[in-house]
Amino acid sequence: MVPRAVRCPSCRRSVPGDVLAAVGDACPHCQRPLDPSAKHERAVAQTLDWADQAAGRGKYADALAWLKMVEAIGDRLSDAYEEKQRHWRAALTSQSGRSQRECA
């Protein structure tokens, strides 16, 4: 999954995540360094991508751990990720119940 785009604070142009990963900490449009909040946004976006990837593989405990990481650094989950969090918790509970029944 491609990291989300961030907006350059200098030229205000959007920098797609795949481009950002290739160019590093400088805006490819104006060549000015991206500010620390842009780096933070990139890190949060990558963490959310990892959560989505884990859930896509059925690893709901891992997905929830990635969301907890975002919350631990003081960011609030978007409404969409709060909904995913509820869904993933329910899926994890369902998985746990199946695992216990299969072992019995």
N, C-alpha and C positions, 0 to 999 in steps of 0.2 A: 504494500500500500504506500502511496506517495505522501510524504508529509504535506500538511496544509500550507497554503501561501501566507506570507506576512507582508505588511505594508512598510515600505521604506519611510522612515521619519523625515528624511531630507527632501526627496523628490515626490513622495507620496504615491509612487507607483507600486503596484502589486508585484511581488516576487514569488513565482510558483515554487512550491516546496522542492520539486526535483531540480530546478535551477539553483535554488539556494544551497542544496546539498553539494552541488558541484562547485559553486563559487566561494563558499565559506562565509565569512563575516562581512563582506563588502557587497553593496548593492550593485548588480550588474548594469544598471541603468546610469547611475550617477557616480559610481565608484566610491561613494562615501561609506564609512563603516556603519553598519547597522547598530542601533543602540542596544544596551543590555536587555531592555524589555522585549525587543525582537528576538533575541537569543532565548529568553525565557519562554516566549510564545512558541518558538520552534521546539523547545524541549518538551513543553506541555503537549503540543500537537503530536510529537513523536511518541510520547507516552500513551496518548489516546489511541494512536494507530496500533501500538503494540497490544493494547487492551482489545481492540477490534480483531486483531489477528488471532489472539489467544482464544477469544470467544468463537471465532470462525472455525477453530480446530476442536471446539468442544471443551476447552480448558477454562472453564468458568471461574475456578478459584484463582487462576493466574490473571484472568481479565479483571476480576474484582480487586486483586492486589494492585494492578496498575492504576485503577481508578483511585484506590486508597492513597497511592503515592501522590497523585495530583492534589487530592484533598489535604494531604499532610504538609504540602508546601504552601498551603493557604489559598489555593485556587478553588473556586466554586465550580462544580460540574454544571454544564449547560442542562437545560430541560431535557434535551435529547439523550444526554449521557445519564441523567438521573433515571430516565425511563429504561435505558439499557441496563443500568445497575439493578433495577427491580427485576427485569426479565432474567438477567444472568443469575441473580440470587435464587429465583424460582427454579431455573434450570439446574443449578448446582444442587438444590434440595432434592429435586427429582432424580438427578444422577446418583446422589448419595443413597436415596431410598432404594433405587434399583440395585446398586452395588451390595447393599446389606441383604436384600432378598436373594440375590444370586449366590451369596456366600452361605445362606441358611440351608 
